[in-house]
Amino acid sequence: MKNPLLLLLHFLAASLLFWICSSSVVAAPLVSIGDNTDIFFNGSSSLRWSSNLFRNENNEESDSSWIVSPGFEINVGRGISNADLTVVTRYDVVSYQDNDHLDTELFHIEALGSYETSRLNLNGSASFDEMKMNDGQNNVQNDLVELNTIAGDLGAEYRVSPKFSFSAGVRYNETEYQTYKDRLADRETTSFPLNVYYELTPKLDLILGYTYSTTDIEGT
C-alpha cells in the first residue's frame, strides 16, 4: 500500500507545477510557428476517490487514484478568417493507492477542424482514446477493462436562404477491447444524419431530421 502522506505531497507538488505552467500559457503560447500556428502546453493533475471502483453491487471496494496529465494543444488558423484546426493531446499517468495492479498510462488525442463561408459551414473531428474502466455491465469482477476508442465526425450545413438551411454528415465510432476479448465484443457504428431547418420566428425553428445508422459487432 502506498503511503497516503507521500501521495498527498506528490499531488500538491504536481498541482502547483501544472498550475504555474497552465497560468503561464494563458497569455502566450509555448511556441509559435509562422504567423498561423501556436503550440500550448496543457498540464493538469487530480486526486479522485471512488466508493465502488469496480461497479460491483455485491462487493463494493473503494480506492483513491492520482492522475497526472501532461499534454499539448496545437492551434492552426490564427490570422486565417475561414479555417481553423486544433489538435489536443494528453498522456494520463494513473496511480492507485491500494490497487497497484491497476496503475496505467493512457494516451488521448483529438483533432477539431472547421471552415466557414457566408453560406457553408463545415465541421469535422477525429479522436483516439485509451481507457481503463468498468461500467458495471461487463462480466468482469475485481478488475478494470482496457479498451481503445476511435471516433470521427464530419458535417456540413448549407444556408439556402436566410430562413432555410439543411445539414448532412457522417459519424463513426469504434470500440476495441484490449483485455477480456473472450467476454466482450468489439463494435463499429456508422451513422448518417440529415436535417432540414426552417426559421419560423427569430426565436423558433422547425427542424426535420433523419439518421441512418449501422452497427457491426465482432467477437463473442
N, CA, C and O of each residue as an XYZ file, in Angstrom:
880
protein
N       0.841     -1.188      0.000
C       0.000      0.000      0.000
C       0.882      1.247      0.000
O       1.875      1.291      0.726
N       0.551      2.235     -0.778
C       1.341      3.436     -0.864
C       1.068      4.340      0.330
O      -0.039      4.363      0.869
N       2.094      5.085      0.734
C       1.970      5.997      1.853
C       1.024      7.133      1.488
O       1.305      7.866      0.540
N      -0.104      7.312      2.214
C      -1.054      8.378      1.861
C      -0.436      9.760      1.956
O      -0.747     10.629      1.141
N       0.438      9.984      2.940
C       1.064     11.292      3.080
C       1.972     11.599      1.905
O       1.975     12.717      1.390
N       2.750     10.598      1.477
C       3.628     10.785      0.325
C       2.816     11.039     -0.937
O       3.187     11.874     -1.762
N       1.704     10.316     -1.089
C       0.833     10.514     -2.242
C       0.273     11.925     -2.265
O       0.193     12.552     -3.321
N      -0.120     12.429     -1.082
C      -0.680     13.771     -0.993
C       0.369     14.824     -1.328
O       0.068     15.796     -2.021
N       1.602     14.643     -0.843
C       2.670     15.587     -1.138
C       2.984     15.622     -2.632
O       3.186     16.691     -3.207
N       3.025     14.444     -3.254
C       3.247     14.399     -4.702
C       2.138     15.117     -5.459
O       2.390     15.837     -6.425
N       0.922     14.908     -5.010
C      -0.226     15.537     -5.668
C      -0.154     17.060     -5.550
O      -0.381     17.768     -6.532
N       0.161     17.573     -4.348
C       0.233     19.015     -4.154
C       1.358     19.632     -4.971
O       1.207     20.716     -5.534
N       2.489     18.932     -5.033
C       3.612     19.444     -5.811
C       3.277     19.482     -7.301
O       3.559     20.467     -7.983
N       2.673     18.400     -7.800
C       2.311     18.369     -9.216
C       1.245     19.407     -9.537
O       1.269     20.021    -10.604
N       0.311     19.601     -8.613
C      -0.746     20.589     -8.831
C      -0.161     21.984     -8.931
O      -0.556     22.768     -9.794
N       0.785     22.297     -8.047
C       1.415     23.612     -8.082
C       2.188     23.809     -9.383
O       2.112     24.871    -10.001
N       2.938     22.775     -9.802
C       3.718     22.869    -11.033
C       2.835     23.096    -12.242
O       3.112     23.965    -13.069
N       1.765     22.310    -12.345
C       0.891     22.436    -13.509
C       0.083     23.726    -13.469
O      -0.250     24.283    -14.515
N      -0.238     24.209    -12.259
C      -0.956     25.484    -12.160
C      -0.088     26.615    -12.675
O      -0.566     27.507    -13.376
N       1.212     26.577    -12.320
C       2.134     27.601    -12.790
C       2.285     27.534    -14.305
O       2.235     28.557    -14.988
N       2.473     26.293    -14.837
C       2.638     26.125    -16.292
C       1.397     26.542    -17.036
O       1.477     27.210    -18.067
N       0.229     26.145    -16.514
C      -1.021     26.467    -17.195
C      -1.261     27.964    -17.183
O      -1.740     28.525    -18.168
N      -0.928     28.628    -16.057
C      -1.136     30.065    -15.968
C      -0.228     30.813    -16.923
O      -0.604     31.855    -17.460
N       0.985     30.276    -17.136
C       1.943     30.970    -17.980
C       1.584     30.911    -19.448
O       2.034     31.764    -20.213
N       0.787     29.937    -19.877
C       0.467     29.820    -21.297
C      -0.837     30.492    -21.656
O      -1.224     30.513    -22.824
N      -1.531     31.049    -20.656
C      -2.781     31.727    -20.955
C      -2.503     32.969    -21.785
O      -3.230     33.251    -22.737
N      -1.441     33.729    -21.433
C      -1.149     34.969    -22.128
C      -0.426     34.730    -23.448
O      -0.618     35.496    -24.392
N       0.392     33.700    -23.541
C       1.184     33.487    -24.740
C       1.390     31.999    -24.954
O       1.440     31.236    -23.990
N       1.511     31.572    -26.220
C       1.764     30.153    -26.494
C       3.172     29.755    -26.116
O       4.055     30.599    -25.968
N       3.370     28.452    -25.960
C       4.703     27.931    -25.664
C       5.637     28.137    -26.851
O       6.792     28.528    -26.682
N       5.126     27.868    -28.059
C       5.895     28.035    -29.294
C       4.950     28.543    -30.377
O       3.801     28.106    -30.451
N       5.416     29.449    -31.205
C       4.675     29.919    -32.374
C       5.464     29.578    -33.632
O       6.667     29.824    -33.713
N       4.769     29.010    -34.606
C       5.393     28.636    -35.868
C       4.747     29.458    -36.979
O       3.568     29.281    -37.286
N       5.512     30.340    -37.568
C       4.959     31.194    -38.608
C       3.939     32.163    -38.045
O       3.984     32.519    -36.868
N       3.024     32.582    -38.893
C       2.007     33.559    -38.499
C       0.690     32.923    -38.104
O      -0.210     33.631    -37.653
N       0.539     31.601    -38.256
C      -0.781     30.999    -38.088
C      -0.835     29.833    -37.118
O      -1.920     29.306    -36.870
N       0.302     29.406    -36.555
C       0.326     28.200    -35.727
C       0.873     28.503    -34.329
O       1.939     29.103    -34.187
N       0.138     28.083    -33.307
C       0.550     28.238    -31.915
C       0.516     26.884    -31.223
O      -0.378     26.073    -31.466
N       1.497     26.648    -30.361
C       1.563     25.413    -29.576
C       1.529     25.776    -28.095
O       2.348     26.565    -27.624
N       0.570     25.190    -27.358
C       0.415     25.439    -25.934
C       0.726     24.169    -25.152
O       0.542     23.059    -25.652
N       1.196     24.341    -23.933
C       1.351     23.216    -23.010
C       0.140     23.178    -22.094
O      -0.187     24.175    -21.450
N      -0.529     22.027    -22.032
C      -1.665     21.831    -21.137
C      -1.309     20.764    -20.125
O      -1.053     19.619    -20.497
N      -1.290     21.117    -18.860
C      -0.999     20.143    -17.817
C      -2.007     20.219    -16.699
O      -2.486     21.301    -16.361
N      -2.332     19.083    -16.124
C      -3.262     19.052    -15.001
C      -2.966     17.837    -14.138
O      -2.314     16.887    -14.573
N      -3.453     17.886    -12.921
C      -3.361     16.733    -12.027
C      -4.611     16.711    -11.166
O      -5.190     17.759    -10.879
N      -5.023     15.537    -10.759
C      -6.245     15.400     -9.975
C      -6.136     14.206     -9.045
O      -5.417     13.245     -9.317
N      -6.855     14.287     -7.959
C      -6.955     13.210     -6.992
C      -8.413     12.785     -6.912
O      -9.282     13.601     -6.607
N      -8.688     11.506     -7.186
C     -10.061     11.013     -7.230
C     -10.273      9.909     -6.201
O      -9.361      9.148     -5.880
N     -11.474      9.847     -5.705
C     -11.854      8.779     -4.789
C     -13.146      8.150     -5.281
O     -14.103      8.855     -5.600
N     -13.175      6.817     -5.343
C     -14.344      6.086     -5.812
C     -14.848      5.186     -4.691
O     -14.070      4.457     -4.075
N     -16.145      5.238     -4.428
C     -16.736      4.400     -3.387
C     -17.000      2.985     -3.877
O     -17.148      2.065     -3.073
N     -17.060      2.804     -5.210
C     -17.305      1.481     -5.776
C     -16.487      1.390     -7.061
O     -17.015      1.564     -8.160
N     -15.202      1.117     -6.910
C     -14.255      1.186     -8.016
C     -14.616      0.269     -9.173
O     -14.489      0.657    -10.334
N     -15.069     -0.952     -8.864
C     -15.328     -1.954     -9.903
C     -16.801     -2.027    -10.313
O     -17.184     -2.912    -11.077
N     -17.631     -1.104     -9.811
C     -19.066     -1.086    -10.145
C     -19.719     -2.430     -9.825
O     -20.499     -2.964    -10.614
N     -19.389     -2.952     -8.670
C     -19.904     -4.253     -8.246
C     -20.905     -4.033     -7.125
O     -20.540     -3.543     -6.057
N     -22.169     -4.391     -7.356
C     -23.211     -4.160     -6.358
C     -23.053     -5.066     -5.141
O     -23.455     -4.687     -4.041
N     -22.479     -6.247     -5.315
C     -22.392     -7.211     -4.215
C     -21.124     -7.068     -3.378
O     -21.102     -7.471     -2.215
N     -20.085     -6.509     -3.949
C     -18.811     -6.406     -3.237
C     -18.162     -5.075     -3.580
O     -17.271     -5.017     -4.427
N     -18.604     -4.002     -2.926
C     -18.085     -2.667     -3.206
C     -16.701     -2.495     -2.600
O     -16.446     -2.897     -1.464
N     -15.819     -1.894     -3.375
C     -14.460     -1.618     -2.919
C     -14.099     -0.188     -3.286
O     -14.196      0.211     -4.446
N     -13.686      0.573     -2.292
C     -13.317      1.968     -2.515
C     -11.810      2.095     -2.687
O     -11.043      1.271     -2.189
N     -11.397      3.141     -3.399
C      -9.981      3.410     -3.583
C      -9.830      4.826     -4.128
O     -10.763      5.388     -4.701
N      -8.654      5.387     -3.943
C      -8.325      6.706     -4.482
C      -7.240      6.563     -5.530
O      -6.419      5.648     -5.471
N      -7.244      7.473     -6.488
C      -6.260      7.442     -7.565
C      -5.727      8.840     -7.816
O      -6.442      9.832     -7.679
N      -4.474      8.895     -8.181
C      -3.802     10.155     -8.506
C      -3.506     10.143     -9.994
O      -2.906      9.199    -10.508
N      -3.932     11.204    -10.693
C      -3.795     11.270    -12.142
C      -2.991     12.512    -12.511
O      -3.363     13.632    -12.159
N      -1.894     12.306    -13.217
C      -1.088     13.399    -13.752
C      -1.223     13.372    -15.271
O      -1.014     12.331    -15.895
N      -1.575     14.521    -15.875
C      -1.913     14.558    -17.305
C      -1.181     15.692    -18.021
O      -1.752     16.767    -18.206
N       0.060     15.475    -18.423
C       0.713     16.468    -19.286
C       0.192     16.339    -20.713
O      -0.178     15.252    -21.155
N       0.168     17.464    -21.428
C      -0.335     17.418    -22.799
C       0.003     18.681    -23.561
O       0.566     19.628    -23.011
N      -0.348     18.681    -24.833
C      -0.081     19.818    -25.711
C      -1.333     20.124    -26.542
O      -2.166     19.253    -26.791
N      -1.433     21.377    -26.956
C      -2.506     21.822    -27.848
C      -1.902     22.629    -28.981
O      -1.134     23.562    -28.749
N      -2.251     22.268    -30.205
C      -1.756     22.949    -31.394
C      -2.927     23.629    -32.089
O      -3.905     22.977    -32.454
N      -2.826     24.937    -32.271
C      -3.863     25.707    -32.950
C      -3.330     26.233    -34.271
O      -2.316     26.930    -34.309
N      -4.020     25.896    -35.357
C      -3.670     26.383    -36.689
C      -4.854     27.182    -37.217
O      -5.968     26.663    -37.299
N      -4.623     28.424    -37.569
C      -5.723     29.226    -38.086
C      -5.696     30.670    -37.641
O      -6.510     31.469    -38.101
N      -4.766     31.030    -36.742
C      -4.673     32.418    -36.312
C      -4.337     33.294    -37.518
O      -3.326     33.083    -38.189
N      -5.188     34.270    -37.781
C      -4.989     35.136    -38.938
C      -5.669     34.637    -40.201
O      -5.703     35.337    -41.213
N      -6.213     33.423    -40.142
C      -6.961     32.880    -41.279
C      -8.443     32.988    -40.949
O      -8.897     32.393    -39.972
N      -9.199     33.727    -41.734
C     -10.570     34.060    -41.369
C     -11.531     32.886    -41.484
O     -12.465     32.798    -40.687
N     -11.346     31.986    -42.437
C     -12.352     30.963    -42.708
C     -12.037     29.596    -42.122
O     -12.953     28.800    -41.920
N     -10.775     29.296    -41.842
C     -10.389     27.939    -41.445
C      -9.774     27.939    -40.054
O      -9.155     28.915    -39.628
N      -9.958     26.824    -39.356
C      -9.391     26.673    -38.023
C      -9.170     25.187    -37.760
O     -10.029     24.365    -38.078
N      -8.021     24.840    -37.181
C      -7.702     23.460    -36.836
C      -7.039     23.433    -35.466
O      -6.107     24.193    -35.201
N      -7.533     22.541    -34.589
C      -6.983     22.390    -33.245
C      -6.704     20.916    -32.999
O      -7.561     20.067    -33.246
N      -5.504     20.612    -32.513
C      -5.120     19.257    -32.146
C      -4.757     19.267    -30.659
O      -3.876     20.012    -30.229
N      -5.443     18.435    -29.886
C      -5.221     18.362    -28.439
C      -4.796     16.947    -28.085
O      -5.446     15.979    -28.479
N      -3.706     16.833    -27.344
C      -3.232     15.519    -26.928
C      -2.794     15.565    -25.473
O      -2.289     16.584    -25.002
N      -2.987     14.458    -24.761
C      -2.533     14.370    -23.373
C      -2.180     12.918    -23.054
O      -2.584     11.986    -23.749
N      -1.414     12.764    -21.981
C      -0.952     11.451    -21.552
C      -1.244     11.322    -20.068
O      -0.614     11.985    -19.243
N      -2.212     10.459    -19.725
C      -2.625     10.284    -18.337
C      -1.776      9.213    -17.664
O      -1.671      8.090    -18.158
N      -1.175      9.566    -16.543
C      -0.465      8.611    -15.697
C      -1.314      8.404    -14.443
O      -1.435      9.305    -13.613
N      -1.899      7.213    -14.311
C      -2.862      6.925    -13.254
C      -2.226      5.999    -12.228
O      -1.701      4.941    -12.575
N      -2.275      6.401    -10.970
C      -1.680      5.618     -9.881
C      -2.717      5.442     -8.777
O      -3.251      6.420     -8.253
N      -2.997      4.186     -8.427
C      -3.983      3.871     -7.386
C      -3.278      3.652     -6.043
O      -2.141      3.184     -5.990
N      -3.978      4.001     -4.966
C      -3.387      3.882     -3.644
C      -3.312      2.435     -3.183
O      -2.257      1.995     -2.725
N      -4.408      1.680     -3.293
C      -4.467      0.311     -2.784
C      -4.293     -0.736     -3.876
O      -3.656     -1.766     -3.655
N      -4.849     -0.480     -5.038
C      -4.826     -1.460     -6.124
C      -3.706     -1.116     -7.107
O      -3.951     -0.579     -8.188
N      -2.474     -1.436     -6.708
C      -1.328     -1.097     -7.552
C      -1.374     -1.775     -8.914
O      -0.823     -1.253     -9.883
N      -2.018     -2.924     -8.998
C      -2.044     -3.646    -10.272
C      -2.880     -2.936    -11.327
O      -2.836     -3.300    -12.502
N      -3.647     -1.919    -10.913
C      -4.457     -1.166    -11.859
C      -3.731      0.048    -12.416
O      -4.245      0.704    -13.321
N      -2.554      0.361    -11.899
C      -1.808      1.522    -12.397
C      -1.625      1.420    -13.907
O      -1.330      0.351    -14.442
N      -1.804      2.543    -14.576
C      -1.775      2.501    -16.037
C      -1.361      3.845    -16.601
O      -1.277      4.834    -15.873
N      -1.103      3.880    -17.897
C      -0.810      5.095    -18.646
C      -1.691      5.107    -19.892
O      -1.727      4.132    -20.643
N      -2.397      6.211    -20.105
C      -3.403      6.286    -21.157
C      -3.120      7.476    -22.076
O      -2.832      8.578    -21.611
N      -3.207      7.235    -23.384
C      -2.941      8.258    -24.383
C      -4.249      8.727    -25.005
O      -5.141      7.923    -25.279
N      -4.356     10.053    -25.230
C      -5.549     10.640    -25.837
C      -5.112     11.685    -26.865
O      -4.162     12.436    -26.644
N      -5.819     11.714    -27.982
C      -5.566     12.746    -28.994
C      -6.871     13.044    -29.720
O      -7.658     12.142    -30.007
N      -7.087     14.318    -30.010
C      -8.302     14.745    -30.703
C      -7.974     15.898    -31.637
O      -7.218     16.801    -31.279
N      -8.548     15.864    -32.840
C      -8.381     16.930    -33.822
C      -9.750     17.513    -34.151
O     -10.701     16.777    -34.415
N      -9.842     18.841    -34.134
C     -11.088     19.550    -34.423
C     -10.822     20.570    -35.515
O      -9.886     21.363    -35.415
N     -11.643     20.552    -36.559
C     -11.455     21.475    -37.666
C     -12.759     22.093    -38.117
O     -13.823     21.492    -37.969
N     -12.682     23.293    -38.668
C     -13.877     23.971    -39.176
C     -13.509     24.882    -40.340
O     -12.381     25.362    -40.450
N     -14.496     25.105    -41.204
C     -14.337     26.021    -42.332
C     -15.684     26.697    -42.572
O     -16.703     26.023    -42.717
N     -15.687     28.034    -42.613
C     -16.937     28.764    -42.715
C     -16.877     29.786    -43.844
O     -15.869     30.462    -44.047
N     -17.997     29.878    -44.575
C     -18.214     30.948    -45.539
C     -19.580     31.549    -45.220
O     -20.200     31.198    -44.216
N     -20.034     32.437    -46.059
C     -21.317     33.093    -45.798
C     -22.485     32.111    -45.840
O     -23.493     32.324    -45.167
N     -22.359     31.034    -46.626
C     -23.455     30.068    -46.747
C     -23.098     28.673    -46.237
O     -23.984     27.923    -45.827
N     -21.825     28.318    -46.258
C     -21.411     26.952    -45.946
C     -20.629     26.907    -44.640
O     -19.774     27.752    -44.374
N     -20.945     25.898    -43.833
C     -20.245     25.676    -42.570
C     -19.837     24.207    -42.504
O     -20.691     23.322    -42.449
N     -18.524     23.952    -42.510
C     -18.003     22.589    -42.423
C     -17.345     22.380    -41.059
O     -16.594     23.233    -40.586
N     -17.633     21.237    -40.431
C     -17.043     20.895    -39.142
C     -16.635     19.428    -39.149
O     -17.361     18.577    -39.663
N     -15.493     19.141    -38.589
C     -15.026     17.757    -38.523
C     -14.217     17.515    -37.266
O     -13.625     18.442    -36.712
N     -14.190     16.280    -36.818
C     -13.399     15.915    -35.647
C     -12.979     14.454    -35.767
O     -13.639     13.650    -36.426
N     -11.870     14.133    -35.118
C     -11.385     12.762    -35.062
C     -10.643     12.594    -33.744
O      -9.938     13.502    -33.304
N     -10.802     11.421    -33.108
C     -10.183     11.224    -31.805
C      -9.805      9.767    -31.606
O     -10.402      8.860    -32.186
N      -8.788      9.568    -30.761
C      -8.355      8.251    -30.330
C      -8.118      8.317    -28.824
O      -7.440      9.223    -28.338
N      -8.685      7.344    -28.076
C      -8.578      7.350    -26.625
C      -8.286      5.945    -26.118
O      -8.899      4.969    -26.553
N      -7.344      5.862    -25.194
C      -7.105      4.641    -24.436
C      -7.805      4.768    -23.096
O      -7.690      5.795    -22.427
N      -8.531      3.728    -22.699
C      -9.312      3.771    -21.474
C      -9.103      2.511    -20.645
O      -8.764      1.448    -21.166
N      -9.314      2.658    -19.346
C      -9.315      1.524    -18.421
C     -10.426      1.777    -17.434
O     -10.319      2.654    -16.576
N     -11.516      0.996    -17.554
C     -12.727      1.306    -16.822
C     -13.595      0.072    -16.659
O     -13.299     -0.997    -17.193
N     -14.672      0.246    -15.910
C     -15.695     -0.783    -15.768
C     -17.016     -0.071    -15.570
O     -17.169      0.700    -14.623
N     -17.975     -0.319    -16.454
C     -19.260      0.368    -16.378
C     -20.321     -0.418    -15.628
O     -21.474      0.009    -15.571
N     -19.958     -1.558    -15.052
C     -20.927     -2.330    -14.293
C     -21.722     -3.309    -15.122
O     -22.365     -4.199    -14.566
N     -21.699     -3.174    -16.450
C     -22.434     -4.077    -17.327
C     -21.546     -5.194    -17.855
O     -22.050     -6.219    -18.316
N     -20.256     -5.013    -17.794
C     -19.339     -6.050    -18.268
C     -19.262     -7.179    -17.250
O     -19.377     -6.957    -16.044
N     -19.069     -8.371    -17.747
C     -18.991     -9.551    -16.887
C     -17.560     -9.717    -16.364
O     -16.909    -10.733    -16.605
N     -17.085     -8.687    -15.638
C     -15.730     -8.667    -15.091
C     -15.816     -8.207    -13.645
O     -16.456     -7.198    -13.349
N     -15.174     -8.943    -12.745
C     -15.201     -8.593    -11.338
C     -13.783     -8.359    -10.839
O     -12.839     -9.035    -11.248
N     -13.659     -7.381     -9.943
C     -12.389     -7.056     -9.285
C     -11.274     -6.710    -10.271
O     -10.101     -6.985    -10.019
N     -11.651     -6.112    -11.384
C     -10.663     -5.670    -12.358
C     -11.299     -4.612    -13.240
O     -12.521     -4.469    -13.273
N     -10.462     -3.871    -13.957
C     -10.923     -2.883    -14.912
C     -10.604     -3.348    -16.323
O      -9.604     -4.031    -16.547
N     -11.446     -2.980    -17.264
C     -11.314     -3.415    -18.654
C     -10.540     -2.367    -19.444
O     -10.823     -1.174    -19.334
N      -9.578     -2.800    -20.229
C      -8.809     -1.910    -21.086
C      -9.421     -1.912    -22.489
O      -9.701     -2.969    -23.053
N      -9.620     -0.731    -23.034
C     -10.203     -0.615    -24.366
C      -9.706      0.634    -25.057
O      -9.273      1.590    -24.413
N      -9.774      0.615    -26.385
C      -9.442      1.772    -27.216
C     -10.688      2.195    -27.982
O     -11.470      1.356    -28.429
N     -10.864      3.499    -28.128
C     -11.993      4.010    -28.909
C     -11.476      4.951    -29.982
O     -10.562      5.743    -29.756
N     -12.086      4.845    -31.161
C     -11.800      5.740    -32.280
C     -13.122      6.365    -32.705
O     -14.115      5.663    -32.896
N     -13.131      7.676    -32.852
C     -14.361      8.369    -33.215
C     -14.062      9.411    -34.285
O     -12.988     10.013    -34.299
N     -15.020      9.613    -35.174
C     -14.889     10.619    -36.218
C     -16.234     11.226    -36.544
O     -17.261     10.552    -36.466
N     -16.234     12.493    -36.909
C     -17.480     13.209    -37.199
C     -17.194     14.241    -38.274
O     -16.281     15.054    -38.134
N     -17.976     14.208    -39.352
C     -17.841     15.181    -40.424
C     -19.232     15.670    -40.799
O     -20.104     14.872    -41.141
N     -19.438     16.981    -40.735
C     -20.753     17.535    -41.021
C     -20.666     18.821    -41.824
O     -19.684     19.559    -41.744
N     -21.711     19.073    -42.598
C     -21.785     20.284    -43.412
C     -23.188     20.865    -43.320
O     -24.178     20.137    -43.389
N     -23.265     22.174    -43.166
C     -24.556     22.864    -43.166
C     -24.518     23.953    -44.232
O     -23.576     24.744    -44.295
N     -25.554     23.985    -45.068
C     -25.624     24.949    -46.161
C     -26.884     25.797    -46.003
O     -27.989     25.273    -45.863
N     -26.698     27.105    -46.029
C     -27.825     28.029    -45.886
C     -28.323     28.426    -47.274
O     -27.646     29.146    -48.008
N     -29.513     27.946    -47.616
C     -30.097     28.241    -48.921
C     -30.632     29.664    -48.965
O     -30.473     30.373    -49.958
N     -31.272     30.071    -47.865
C     -31.835     31.412    -47.739
C     -31.724     31.823    -46.275
O     -31.337     30.997    -45.448
N     -32.047     33.060    -45.926
C     -31.957     33.467    -44.526
C     -32.811     32.613    -43.573
O     -32.531     32.572    -42.375
N     -33.836     31.939    -44.083
C     -34.709     31.152    -43.206
C     -34.617     29.643    -43.441
O     -35.126     28.864    -42.636
N     -33.986     29.230    -44.513
C     -33.993     27.806    -44.862
C     -32.563     27.306    -45.024
O     -31.755     27.921    -45.720
N     -32.254     26.167    -44.366
C     -30.939     25.543    -44.483
C     -31.065     24.052    -44.240
O     -32.073     23.578    -43.715
N     -30.033     23.318    -44.625
C     -30.028     21.873    -44.368
C     -28.599     21.443    -44.035
O     -27.635     22.135    -44.364
N     -28.482     20.287    -43.378
C     -27.167     19.771    -42.992
C     -27.135     18.271    -43.225
O     -28.164     17.596    -43.190
N     -25.940     17.767    -43.461
C     -25.726     16.339    -43.653
C     -24.337     16.003    -43.125
O     -23.475     16.873    -43.004
N     -24.138     14.725    -42.814
C     -22.835     14.349    -42.298
C     -22.693     12.853    -42.119
O     -23.565     12.072    -42.500
N     -21.568     12.472    -41.527
C     -21.292     11.069    -41.231
C     -20.587     11.018    -39.885
O     -19.749     11.869    -39.587
N     -20.928     10.017    -39.068
C     -20.323      9.821    -37.756
C     -19.852      8.377    -37.639
O     -20.526      7.447    -38.081
N     -18.681      8.213    -37.035
C     -18.092      6.880    -36.901
C     -17.595      6.699    -35.482
O     -16.999      7.602    -34.895
N     -17.849      5.513    -34.935
C     -17.378      5.204    -33.583
C     -16.978      3.735    -33.520
O     -17.749      2.860    -33.914
N     -15.779      3.468    -33.028
C     -15.273      2.108    -32.925
C     -14.753      1.853    -31.517
O     -14.026      2.676    -30.959
N     -15.126      0.717    -30.946
C     -14.640      0.285    -29.635
C     -13.930     -1.042    -29.786
O     -14.505     -2.011    -30.283
N     -12.667     -1.087    -29.352
C     -11.865     -2.299    -29.454
C     -11.294     -2.636    -28.078
O     -10.513     -1.865    -27.520
N     -11.680     -3.778    -27.539
C     -11.234     -4.186    -26.205
C      -9.841     -4.790    -26.279
O      -9.531     -5.568    -27.181
N      -9.006     -4.416    -25.311
C      -7.641     -4.909    -25.237
C      -7.499     -6.061    -24.255
O      -6.548     -6.837    -24.351
N      -8.425     -6.187    -23.314
C      -8.440     -7.287    -22.355
C      -9.831     -7.908    -22.337
O     -10.810     -7.277    -22.737
N      -9.906     -9.152    -21.869
C     -11.181     -9.892    -21.778
C     -11.875     -9.984    -23.131
O     -13.092     -9.825    -23.225
N     -11.102    -10.239    -24.167
C     -11.665    -10.345    -25.503
C     -12.600    -11.549    -25.641
O     -13.450    -11.579    -26.530
N     -12.439    -12.543    -24.756
C     -13.312    -13.707    -24.825
C     -14.698    -13.421    -24.259
O     -15.622    -14.209    -24.462
N     -14.854    -12.309    -23.556
C     -16.145    -11.967    -22.964
C     -16.804    -10.746    -23.600
O     -18.025    -10.595    -23.538
N     -16.007     -9.881    -24.205
C     -16.522     -8.613    -24.696
C     -16.363     -8.519    -26.207
O     -15.383     -9.011    -26.766
N     -17.309     -7.900    -26.852
C     -17.343     -7.840    -28.311
C     -16.994     -6.441    -28.808
O     -17.555     -5.448    -28.346
N     -16.059     -6.378    -29.754
C     -15.747     -5.108    -30.407
C     -16.931     -4.690    -31.276
O     -17.712     -5.520    -31.741
N     -17.038     -3.374    -31.481
C     -18.140     -2.907    -32.328
C     -17.771     -1.644    -33.085
O     -16.975     -0.827    -32.622
N     -18.371     -1.504    -34.264
C     -18.219     -0.318    -35.099
C     -19.606      0.207    -35.448
O     -20.473     -0.557    -35.873
N     -19.813      1.495    -35.271
C     -21.097      2.115    -35.577
C     -20.879      3.290    -36.525
O     -20.045      4.159    -36.268
N     -21.626      3.309    -37.612
C     -21.568      4.396    -38.581
C     -22.966      4.978    -38.745
O     -23.936      4.248    -38.944
N     -23.057      6.313    -38.658
C     -24.348      6.993    -38.756
C     -24.279      8.085    -39.817
O     -23.237      8.702    -40.038
N     -25.424      8.306    -40.468
C     -25.533      9.337    -41.498
C     -26.729     10.233    -41.170
O     -27.855      9.904    -41.540
N     -26.509     11.359    -40.482
C     -27.625     12.253    -40.138
C     -27.937     13.236    -41.266
O     -27.042     13.679    -41.987
N     -29.213     13.564    -41.404
C     -29.678     14.551    -42.368
C     -30.746     15.400    -41.691
O     -31.717     14.866    -41.154
N     -30.572     16.729    -41.713
C     -31.500     17.637    -41.040
C     -31.871     18.798    -41.945
O     -31.052     19.277    -42.729
N     -33.115     19.244    -41.829
C     -33.620     20.408    -42.547
C     -34.121     21.414    -41.513
O     -34.864     21.052    -40.600
N     -33.709     22.692    -41.659
C     -34.074     23.736    -40.700
C     -34.877     24.828    -41.414
O     -34.559     25.233    -42.533
N     -35.931     25.289    -40.724
C     -36.705     26.419    -41.238
C     -37.022     27.348    -40.075
O     -37.567     26.921    -39.057
N     -36.683     28.603    -40.231
C     -36.891     29.588    -39.173
C     -38.310     30.131    -39.242
O     -38.656     30.873    -40.162
N     -39.135     29.756    -38.258
C     -40.498     30.262    -38.184
C     -40.529     31.680    -37.639
O     -41.216     32.549    -38.176
N     -39.775     31.906    -36.565
C     -39.619     33.229    -35.955
C     -38.145     33.363    -35.555
O     -37.414     32.373    -35.580
N     -37.697     34.570    -35.188
C     -36.294     34.706    -34.751
C     -35.918     33.821    -33.562
O     -34.733     33.572    -33.339
N     -36.897     33.343    -32.796
C     -36.619     32.506    -31.635
C     -37.133     31.076    -31.768
O     -36.987     30.283    -30.838
N     -37.726     30.739    -32.898
C     -38.318     29.413    -33.060
C     -37.971     28.842    -34.424
O     -38.240     29.459    -35.455
N     -37.361     27.640    -34.422
C     -37.004     26.939    -35.655
C     -37.786     25.638    -35.757
O     -38.072     24.985    -34.754
N     -38.122     25.277    -36.980
C     -38.718     23.981    -37.272
C     -37.632     23.080    -37.836
O     -36.988     23.431    -38.825
N     -37.420     21.910    -37.213
C     -36.347     21.004    -37.611
C     -36.931     19.645    -37.962
O     -37.700     19.069    -37.192
N     -36.560     19.143    -39.127
C     -36.938     17.813    -39.564
C     -35.655     17.019    -39.784
O     -34.817     17.411    -40.597
N     -35.489     15.891    -39.059
C     -34.247     15.147    -39.135
C     -34.440     13.659    -39.342
O     -35.450     13.087    -38.933
N     -33.465     13.041    -39.979
C     -33.464     11.606    -40.207
C     -32.020     11.108    -40.079
O     -31.099     11.745    -40.591
N     -31.820      9.981    -39.401
C     -30.489      9.403    -39.227
C     -30.532      7.919    -39.541
O     -31.342      7.178    -38.984
N     -29.668      7.500    -40.421
C     -29.494      6.074    -40.729
C     -28.195      5.621    -40.083
O     -27.163      6.275    -40.233
N     -28.242      4.497    -39.361
C     -27.046      4.006    -38.691
C     -26.942      2.490    -38.845
O     -27.943      1.787    -38.982
N     -25.720      2.021    -38.820
C     -25.450      0.592    -38.904
C     -24.361      0.233    -37.911
O     -23.427      1.011    -37.718
N     -24.459     -0.932    -37.275
C     -23.506     -1.366    -36.263
C     -23.005     -2.761    -36.612
O     -23.782     -3.671    -36.899
N     -21.693     -2.900    -36.579
C     -21.035     -4.185    -36.844
C     -20.396     -4.672    -35.545
O     -19.533     -3.995    -34.985
N     -20.814     -5.837    -35.067
C     -20.315     -6.393    -33.808
C     -19.451     -7.608    -34.129
O     -19.856     -8.507    -34.866
N     -18.236     -7.609    -33.546
C     -17.300     -8.711    -33.773
C     -16.968     -9.389    -32.451
O     -16.975     -8.754    -31.397
N     -16.681    -10.673    -32.516
C     -16.301    -11.403    -31.312
C     -17.470    -12.077    -30.649
O     -18.496    -12.324    -31.283
N     -17.322    -12.382    -29.350
C     -18.335    -13.109    -28.616
C     -19.599    -12.281    -28.457
O     -20.568    -12.743    -27.856
